[in-house]
Amino acid sequence: MDAQVHITAKRDADDFSPFQHFRVPCLSQTVLVGLLNAKSMADEHEAHLEHIKHENGGDLPPRIKYPCKLPFSLSTSSLFERIRC
């Protein structure tokens, strides 16, 4: 029985080995691209805020507080029951 378990484990390890070599570089590249994208978006947001400040004489305009209108009716069993506007 132990020999069969050893053979099965060896076969499974051999089958998994190519995927392990593919997974690590692929995930690290995905994380790197995600970080670069997040930095790019943050830079664009900052540039947009600076543009708005420039248009308004150096200060951001006051934010408009819109009334809260929920697009659905709330029932007593709703998960969103505790939302307060």
C-alpha positions, 0 to 999 in steps of 0.5 A: 500500500505504501508503495502505491501511495508513493507512486501516486504522489510522485505522479501527481507531483510530476503532473503539477510541476509544469503548472507551478513554473507557469503560475509564479511568473504569471502571478508576479506579472499580474501583480506588477501590471495591477500596481502600475495601473493603480499608480497610473490611475492615482496620477491621473486623479491627482492631475484632474484635481489639480486641473479643477483647482486651476479652473477655480482659482486655486481651491477645489469647489465645495462638494454638492450634497445630493439627497440620498435616493435608493433605487430599490424599496427596502423591506424588513428582511433586506440586507441594506436595512441599516442604510441611513441617508 
